[in-house]
Amino acid sequence: MYTRNIAILANSKKFHGHCIAGKDLNTGEWIRLINNKPEPFTGSDLLFLCNRESGPDLLECYTVPFTEKCPEYYQPENPGTNGSFLISFR
C-alpha cells in the first residue's frame, strides 16, 4: 500500500456513481481514483470514504491510500483505492 496527496479537480456522476480525479500535489500527475469494486463510487462508498454521499468537494486536498496501479490502455492514470478513509488536509 502507498499514499498520495491529491487535490480533487473532478467529481462527476457516471453510470449511477461518481468518477473522482485530481492532481498529485507532489508530482503533478493526473490521478483517477478507482473503486475497489467493479463499479464506480456510489453514495454509500463516498459516505464511508469522506463522510458525505456527494463525495469530496472540488479543490479539497486528501491523502489517499492506494493498493495498486490499475491502468487501462486508455486511462493509464488509474490507481486502485483500498476502501480506506480519505484523510483531508489543507
A tleap script that builds the chain and sets N, CA, C and O, in Angstrom:
source leaprc.protein.ff14SB
mol = sequence {
  NMET TYR THR ARG ASN ILE ALA ILE LEU ALA
  ASN SER LYS LYS PHE HIE GLY HIE CYS ILE
  ALA GLY LYS ASP LEU ASN THR GLY GLU TRP
  ILE ARG LEU ILE ASN ASN LYS PRO GLU PRO
  PHE THR GLY SER ASP LEU LEU PHE LEU CYS
  ASN ARG GLU SER GLY PRO ASP LEU LEU GLU
  CYS TYR THR VAL PRO PHE THR GLU LYS CYS
  PRO GLU TYR TYR GLN PRO GLU ASN PRO GLY
  THR ASN GLY SER PHE LEU ILE SER PHE CARG
}
set mol.1.N position { 0.850 -1.182 0.000 }
set mol.1.CA position { 0.000 0.000 0.000 }
set mol.1.C position { 0.892 1.241 0.000 }
set mol.1.O position { 1.993 1.230 0.551 }
set mol.2.N position { 0.405 2.290 -0.617 }
set mol.2.CA position { 1.104 3.572 -0.645 }
set mol.2.C position { 0.075 4.688 -0.620 }
set mol.2.O position { -1.103 4.440 -0.879 }
set mol.3.N position { 0.490 5.911 -0.314 }
set mol.3.CA position { -0.427 7.047 -0.281 }
set mol.3.C position { 0.070 8.140 -1.218 }
set mol.3.O position { 1.256 8.227 -1.534 }
set mol.4.N position { -0.881 8.977 -1.654 }
set mol.4.CA position { -0.559 10.148 -2.468 }
set mol.4.C position { -1.407 11.304 -1.976 }
set mol.4.O position { -2.552 11.110 -1.568 }
set mol.5.N position { -0.850 12.511 -2.012 }
set mol.5.CA position { -1.584 13.731 -1.659 }
set mol.5.C position { -2.201 14.286 -2.934 }
set mol.5.O position { -1.500 14.612 -3.892 }
set mol.6.N position { -3.532 14.387 -2.926 }
set mol.6.CA position { -4.262 14.736 -4.149 }
set mol.6.C position { -5.202 15.910 -3.912 }
set mol.6.O position { -5.925 15.946 -2.916 }
set mol.7.N position { -5.188 16.875 -4.840 }
set mol.7.CA position { -6.172 17.952 -4.876 }
set mol.7.C position { -7.283 17.491 -5.818 }
set mol.7.O position { -7.014 17.169 -6.975 }
set mol.8.N position { -8.522 17.455 -5.339 }
set mol.8.CA position { -9.651 16.976 -6.131 }
set mol.8.C position { -10.038 18.045 -7.163 }
set mol.8.O position { -10.322 19.190 -6.811 }
set mol.9.N position { -10.044 17.648 -8.437 }
set mol.9.CA position { -10.394 18.559 -9.527 }
set mol.9.C position { -11.602 18.074 -10.315 }
set mol.9.O position { -12.094 18.792 -11.185 }
set mol.10.N position { -12.091 16.869 -10.028 }
set mol.10.CA position { -13.272 16.346 -10.722 }
set mol.10.C position { -14.033 15.401 -9.800 }
set mol.10.O position { -13.451 14.535 -9.146 }
set mol.11.N position { -15.334 15.588 -9.767 }
set mol.11.CA position { -16.251 14.684 -9.065 }
set mol.11.C position { -17.520 14.662 -9.898 }
set mol.11.O position { -18.453 15.425 -9.646 }
set mol.12.N position { -17.548 13.795 -10.880 }
set mol.12.CA position { -18.672 13.786 -11.818 }
set mol.12.C position { -19.498 12.516 -11.671 }
set mol.12.O position { -18.987 11.455 -11.311 }
set mol.13.N position { -20.794 12.653 -11.960 }
set mol.13.CA position { -21.667 11.485 -11.918 }
set mol.13.C position { -21.432 10.655 -13.165 }
set mol.13.O position { -21.291 11.176 -14.271 }
set mol.14.N position { -21.395 9.331 -12.952 }
set mol.14.CA position { -21.086 8.426 -14.055 }
set mol.14.C position { -21.746 7.082 -13.789 }
set mol.14.O position { -21.462 6.456 -12.768 }
set mol.15.N position { -22.610 6.624 -14.671 }
set mol.15.CA position { -23.189 5.283 -14.576 }
set mol.15.C position { -23.676 4.943 -13.171 }
set mol.15.O position { -23.258 3.936 -12.598 }
set mol.16.N position { -24.546 5.765 -12.618 }
set mol.16.CA position { -25.107 5.532 -11.280 }
set mol.16.C position { -24.049 5.590 -10.185 }
set mol.16.O position { -24.189 4.927 -9.158 }
set mol.17.N position { -23.006 6.361 -10.388 }
set mol.17.CA position { -21.948 6.518 -9.402 }
set mol.17.C position { -21.169 7.787 -9.661 }
set mol.17.O position { -21.639 8.678 -10.369 }
set mol.18.N position { -19.987 7.874 -9.095 }
set mol.18.CA position { -19.153 9.060 -9.241 }
set mol.18.C position { -17.773 8.682 -9.768 }
set mol.18.O position { -17.228 7.630 -9.436 }
set mol.19.N position { -17.227 9.559 -10.591 }
set mol.19.CA position { -15.843 9.475 -11.048 }
set mol.19.C position { -15.097 10.594 -10.331 }
set mol.19.O position { -15.467 11.763 -10.446 }
set mol.20.N position { -14.056 10.245 -9.599 }
set mol.20.CA position { -13.307 11.223 -8.814 }
set mol.20.C position { -11.862 11.237 -9.309 }
set mol.20.O position { -11.234 10.191 -9.470 }
set mol.21.N position { -11.347 12.452 -9.547 }
set mol.21.CA position { -9.990 12.578 -10.063 }
set mol.21.C position { -9.375 13.884 -9.577 }
set mol.21.O position { -10.072 14.778 -9.097 }
set mol.22.N position { -8.073 13.971 -9.709 }
set mol.22.CA position { -7.366 15.182 -9.319 }
set mol.22.C position { -5.897 15.099 -9.654 }
set mol.22.O position { -5.461 14.213 -10.389 }
set mol.23.N position { -5.138 16.031 -9.111 }
set mol.23.CA position { -3.692 16.098 -9.356 }
set mol.23.C position { -2.929 15.711 -8.102 }
set mol.23.O position { -3.275 16.116 -6.992 }
set mol.24.N position { -1.889 14.922 -8.301 }
set mol.24.CA position { -0.972 14.599 -7.214 }
set mol.24.C position { -0.202 15.879 -6.894 }
set mol.24.O position { 0.418 16.464 -7.782 }
set mol.25.N position { -0.235 16.313 -5.648 }
set mol.25.CA position { 0.397 17.574 -5.269 }
set mol.25.C position { 1.915 17.510 -5.288 }
set mol.25.O position { 2.571 18.551 -5.329 }
set mol.26.N position { 2.486 16.321 -5.260 }
set mol.26.CA position { 3.944 16.181 -5.269 }
set mol.26.C position { 4.508 16.030 -6.672 }
set mol.26.O position { 5.584 16.550 -6.968 }
set mol.27.N position { 3.787 15.318 -7.543 }
set mol.27.CA position { 4.325 15.038 -8.883 }
set mol.27.C position { 3.619 15.800 -10.001 }
set mol.27.O position { 4.162 15.923 -11.098 }
set mol.28.N position { 2.407 16.318 -9.737 }
set mol.28.CA position { 1.623 16.982 -10.776 }
set mol.28.C position { 0.887 16.018 -11.685 }
set mol.28.O position { 0.234 16.453 -12.633 }
set mol.29.N position { 0.971 14.706 -11.422 }
set mol.29.CA position { 0.307 13.716 -12.255 }
set mol.29.C position { -1.202 13.745 -12.045 }
set mol.29.O position { -1.677 13.986 -10.935 }
set mol.30.N position { -1.955 13.497 -13.124 }
set mol.30.CA position { -3.399 13.357 -13.058 }
set mol.30.C position { -3.705 11.968 -12.511 }
set mol.30.O position { -3.155 10.973 -12.983 }
set mol.31.N position { -4.586 11.905 -11.514 }
set mol.31.CA position { -4.945 10.645 -10.853 }
set mol.31.C position { -6.460 10.475 -10.896 }
set mol.31.O position { -7.202 11.374 -10.501 }
set mol.32.N position { -6.908 9.337 -11.370 }
set mol.32.CA position { -8.333 8.987 -11.336 }
set mol.32.C position { -8.475 7.853 -10.323 }
set mol.32.O position { -7.901 6.778 -10.498 }
set mol.33.N position { -9.248 8.104 -9.258 }
set mol.33.CA position { -9.416 7.100 -8.221 }
set mol.33.C position { -10.315 5.975 -8.713 }
set mol.33.O position { -11.371 6.223 -9.295 }
set mol.34.N position { -9.895 4.747 -8.478 }
set mol.34.CA position { -10.650 3.570 -8.891 }
set mol.34.C position { -11.145 2.856 -7.640 }
set mol.34.O position { -10.381 2.594 -6.712 }
set mol.35.N position { -12.426 2.551 -7.635 }
set mol.35.CA position { -13.049 1.854 -6.523 }
set mol.35.C position { -12.465 0.450 -6.393 }
set mol.35.O position { -12.004 -0.127 -7.378 }
set mol.36.N position { -12.483 -0.100 -5.178 }
set mol.36.CA position { -12.008 -1.474 -5.003 }
set mol.36.C position { -13.088 -2.493 -5.384 }
set mol.36.O position { -12.925 -3.692 -5.159 }
set mol.37.N position { -14.188 -2.007 -5.959 }
set mol.37.CA position { -15.254 -2.851 -6.507 }
set mol.37.C position { -15.286 -2.622 -8.018 }
set mol.37.O position { -14.658 -1.686 -8.511 }
set mol.38.N position { -16.010 -3.465 -8.760 }
set mol.38.CA position { -16.002 -3.294 -10.220 }
set mol.38.C position { -16.842 -2.133 -10.749 }
set mol.38.O position { -16.859 -1.907 -11.959 }
set mol.39.N position { -17.540 -1.389 -9.887 }
set mol.39.CA position { -18.367 -0.286 -10.352 }
set mol.39.C position { -17.835 1.055 -9.836 }
set mol.39.O position { -16.950 1.080 -8.981 }
set mol.40.N position { -18.371 2.172 -10.351 }
set mol.40.CA position { -17.946 3.492 -9.864 }
set mol.40.C position { -18.303 3.669 -8.384 }
set mol.40.O position { -19.054 2.877 -7.816 }
set mol.41.N position { -17.754 4.714 -7.779 }
set mol.41.CA position { -18.070 5.028 -6.390 }
set mol.41.C position { -19.554 5.358 -6.257 }
set mol.41.O position { -20.073 6.171 -7.022 }
set mol.42.N position { -20.243 4.743 -5.301 }
set mol.42.CA position { -21.644 5.040 -5.025 }
set mol.42.C position { -21.720 6.007 -3.850 }
set mol.42.O position { -20.709 6.302 -3.213 }
set mol.43.N position { -22.923 6.499 -3.567 }
set mol.43.CA position { -23.109 7.397 -2.432 }
set mol.43.C position { -22.661 6.771 -1.120 }
set mol.43.O position { -22.059 7.452 -0.290 }
set mol.44.N position { -22.943 5.485 -0.916 }
set mol.44.CA position { -22.531 4.837 0.335 }
set mol.44.C position { -21.011 4.670 0.401 }
set mol.44.O position { -20.431 4.769 1.482 }
set mol.45.N position { -20.355 4.417 -0.744 }
set mol.45.CA position { -18.884 4.372 -0.768 }
set mol.45.C position { -18.315 5.719 -0.350 }
set mol.45.O position { -17.395 5.795 0.465 }
set mol.46.N position { -18.878 6.785 -0.923 }
set mol.46.CA position { -18.375 8.129 -0.644 }
set mol.46.C position { -18.672 8.550 0.788 }
set mol.46.O position { -17.874 9.258 1.404 }
set mol.47.N position { -19.804 8.125 1.318 }
set mol.47.CA position { -20.122 8.410 2.716 }
set mol.47.C position { -19.065 7.783 3.620 }
set mol.47.O position { -18.620 8.408 4.582 }
set mol.48.N position { -18.667 6.569 3.318 }
set mol.48.CA position { -17.632 5.900 4.094 }
set mol.48.C position { -16.268 6.567 3.898 }
set mol.48.O position { -15.540 6.790 4.865 }
set mol.49.N position { -15.926 6.884 2.651 }
set mol.49.CA position { -14.601 7.422 2.349 }
set mol.49.C position { -14.386 8.839 2.861 }
set mol.49.O position { -13.329 9.140 3.416 }
set mol.50.N position { -15.373 9.713 2.684 }
set mol.50.CA position { -15.141 11.120 3.039 }
set mol.50.C position { -16.288 11.747 3.819 }
set mol.50.O position { -16.401 12.971 3.888 }
set mol.51.N position { -17.132 10.916 4.402 }
set mol.51.CA position { -18.163 11.351 5.347 }
set mol.51.C position { -19.299 12.153 4.711 }
set mol.51.O position { -19.986 12.894 5.413 }
set mol.52.N position { -19.513 12.023 3.397 }
set mol.52.CA position { -20.696 12.605 2.756 }
set mol.52.C position { -20.963 11.896 1.430 }
set mol.52.O position { -20.035 11.551 0.700 }
set mol.53.N position { -22.228 11.687 1.135 }
set mol.53.CA position { -22.624 10.919 -0.045 }
set mol.53.C position { -22.295 11.613 -1.360 }
set mol.53.O position { -22.177 10.958 -2.395 }
set mol.54.N position { -22.149 12.921 -1.327 }
set mol.54.CA position { -21.830 13.653 -2.553 }
set mol.54.C position { -20.353 13.552 -2.927 }
set mol.54.O position { -19.963 13.955 -4.023 }
set mol.55.N position { -19.544 13.025 -2.038 }
set mol.55.CA position { -18.120 12.872 -2.310 }
set mol.55.C position { -17.335 14.116 -1.975 }
set mol.55.O position { -17.885 15.068 -1.422 }
set mol.56.N position { -16.057 14.121 -2.300 }
set mol.56.CA position { -15.221 15.270 -1.981 }
set mol.56.C position { -15.586 16.485 -2.826 }
set mol.56.O position { -15.999 16.359 -3.979 }
set mol.57.N position { -15.427 17.652 -2.234 }
set mol.57.CA position { -15.645 18.895 -2.970 }
set mol.57.C position { -14.423 19.203 -3.816 }
set mol.57.O position { -13.312 18.769 -3.509 }
set mol.58.N position { -14.641 19.955 -4.884 }
set mol.58.CA position { -13.520 20.374 -5.732 }
set mol.58.C position { -12.555 21.225 -4.926 }
set mol.58.O position { -12.970 22.022 -4.085 }
set mol.59.N position { -11.300 21.056 -5.181 }
set mol.59.CA position { -10.170 21.755 -4.560 }
set mol.59.C position { -9.873 21.290 -3.138 }
set mol.59.O position { -8.943 21.804 -2.516 }
set mol.60.N position { -10.631 20.338 -2.606 }
set mol.60.CA position { -10.245 19.751 -1.328 }
set mol.60.C position { -9.007 18.894 -1.555 }
set mol.60.O position { -8.817 18.330 -2.633 }
set mol.61.N position { -8.181 18.804 -0.542 }
set mol.61.CA position { -6.957 18.009 -0.633 }
set mol.61.C position { -7.053 16.822 0.308 }
set mol.61.O position { -7.495 16.951 1.450 }
set mol.62.N position { -6.633 15.661 -0.185 }
set mol.62.CA position { -6.710 14.423 0.571 }
set mol.62.C position { -5.416 13.642 0.450 }
set mol.62.O position { -4.742 13.678 -0.579 }
set mol.63.N position { -5.085 12.939 1.512 }
set mol.63.CA position { -4.094 11.882 1.437 }
set mol.63.C position { -4.889 10.616 1.157 }
set mol.63.O position { -5.743 10.228 1.953 }
set mol.64.N position { -4.614 9.977 0.038 }
set mol.64.CA position { -5.408 8.836 -0.414 }
set mol.64.C position { -4.558 7.569 -0.359 }
set mol.64.O position { -3.475 7.520 -0.942 }
set mol.65.N position { -5.052 6.533 0.348 }
set mol.65.CA position { -4.333 5.256 0.350 }
set mol.65.C position { -4.684 4.435 -0.890 }
set mol.65.O position { -5.856 4.311 -1.246 }
set mol.66.N position { -3.675 3.883 -1.539 }
set mol.66.CA position { -3.860 3.056 -2.729 }
set mol.66.C position { -3.266 1.676 -2.509 }
set mol.66.O position { -2.323 1.499 -1.737 }
set mol.67.N position { -3.836 0.705 -3.202 }
set mol.67.CA position { -3.323 -0.655 -3.104 }
set mol.67.C position { -2.429 -1.020 -4.277 }
set mol.67.O position { -1.429 -1.718 -4.108 }
set mol.68.N position { -2.787 -0.551 -5.466 }
set mol.68.CA position { -2.040 -0.940 -6.659 }
set mol.68.C position { -2.396 -0.016 -7.813 }
set mol.68.O position { -3.391 0.706 -7.752 }
set mol.69.N position { -1.600 -0.037 -8.845 }
set mol.69.CA position { -1.947 0.686 -10.066 }
set mol.69.C position { -2.875 -0.200 -10.882 }
set mol.69.O position { -2.669 -1.410 -10.980 }
set mol.70.N position { -3.895 0.411 -11.465 }
set mol.70.CA position { -4.900 -0.323 -12.251 }
set mol.70.C position { -5.070 0.326 -13.608 }
set mol.70.O position { -6.191 0.675 -13.980 }
set mol.71.N position { -4.000 0.500 -14.358 }
set mol.71.CA position { -4.124 1.240 -15.608 }
set mol.71.C position { -4.868 0.469 -16.695 }
set mol.71.O position { -4.763 -0.752 -16.810 }
set mol.72.N position { -5.606 1.213 -17.469 }
set mol.72.CA position { -6.198 0.723 -18.706 }
set mol.72.C position { -5.413 1.408 -19.817 }
set mol.72.O position { -4.840 2.473 -19.588 }
set mol.73.N position { -5.372 0.837 -20.998 }
set mol.73.CA position { -4.594 1.470 -22.066 }
set mol.73.C position { -5.113 2.860 -22.391 }
set mol.73.O position { -4.349 3.709 -22.851 }
set mol.74.N position { -6.412 3.114 -22.158 }
set mol.74.CA position { -7.000 4.415 -22.441 }
set mol.74.C position { -7.061 5.315 -21.202 }
set mol.74.O position { -7.420 6.487 -21.315 }
set mol.75.N position { -6.712 4.780 -20.010 }
set mol.75.CA position { -6.673 5.557 -18.765 }
set mol.75.C position { -5.483 5.087 -17.921 }
set mol.75.O position { -5.680 4.385 -16.929 }
set mol.76.N position { -4.276 5.453 -18.287 }
set mol.76.CA position { -3.104 4.946 -17.581 }
set mol.76.C position { -2.926 5.529 -16.182 }
set mol.76.O position { -2.035 5.104 -15.447 }
set mol.77.N position { -3.763 6.498 -15.805 }
set mol.77.CA position { -3.607 7.190 -14.530 }
set mol.77.C position { -4.420 6.561 -13.399 }
set mol.77.O position { -4.595 7.198 -12.360 }
set mol.78.N position { -4.919 5.347 -13.559 }
set mol.78.CA position { -5.838 4.744 -12.600 }
set mol.78.C position { -5.144 3.936 -11.503 }
set mol.78.O position { -4.689 2.825 -11.775 }
set mol.79.N position { -5.046 4.449 -10.274 }
set mol.79.CA position { -4.637 3.596 -9.156 }
set mol.79.C position { -5.876 3.143 -8.384 }
set mol.79.O position { -6.866 3.872 -8.325 }
set mol.80.N position { -5.833 1.959 -7.799 }
set mol.80.CA position { -6.966 1.430 -7.048 }
set mol.80.C position { -6.900 1.809 -5.585 }
set mol.80.O position { -5.856 1.662 -4.950 }
set mol.81.N position { -8.011 2.300 -5.039 }
set mol.81.CA position { -8.064 2.609 -3.609 }
set mol.81.C position { -8.305 1.322 -2.846 }
set mol.81.O position { -8.762 0.328 -3.411 }
set mol.82.N position { -7.997 1.348 -1.568 }
set mol.82.CA position { -8.185 0.141 -0.774 }
set mol.82.C position { -9.457 0.174 0.051 }
set mol.82.O position { -9.659 -0.698 0.896 }
set mol.83.N position { -10.325 1.162 -0.171 }
set mol.83.CA position { -11.567 1.253 0.573 }
set mol.83.C position { -11.413 1.904 1.929 }
set mol.83.O position { -12.357 1.912 2.719 }
set mol.84.N position { -10.224 2.458 2.221 }
set mol.84.CA position { -9.998 3.136 3.493 }
set mol.84.C position { -10.473 4.575 3.423 }
set mol.84.O position { -10.755 5.098 2.344 }
set mol.85.N position { -10.559 5.205 4.574 }
set mol.85.CA position { -10.933 6.611 4.639 }
set mol.85.C position { -9.944 7.470 3.872 }
set mol.85.O position { -8.748 7.180 3.845 }
set mol.86.N position { -10.443 8.525 3.251 }
set mol.86.CA position { -9.577 9.548 2.687 }
set mol.86.C position { -9.257 10.515 3.829 }
set mol.86.O position { -10.142 10.847 4.618 }
set mol.87.N position { -8.039 10.957 3.925 }
set mol.87.CA position { -7.634 11.841 5.002 }
set mol.87.C position { -7.521 13.257 4.454 }
set mol.87.O position { -6.640 13.551 3.645 }
set mol.88.N position { -8.418 14.131 4.899 }
set mol.88.CA position { -8.469 15.501 4.395 }
set mol.88.C position { -7.381 16.346 5.053 }
set mol.88.O position { -7.087 16.181 6.238 }
set mol.89.N position { -6.790 17.245 4.282 }
set mol.89.CA position { -5.842 18.215 4.822 }
set mol.89.C position { -5.944 19.490 4.014 }
set mol.89.O position { -6.547 19.496 2.941 }
set mol.90.N position { -5.383 20.534 4.494 }
set mol.90.CA position { -5.395 21.820 3.789 }
set mol.90.C position { -4.008 22.204 3.386 }
set mol.90.O position { -3.809 23.257 2.780 }
savepdb mol mol.pdb
quit
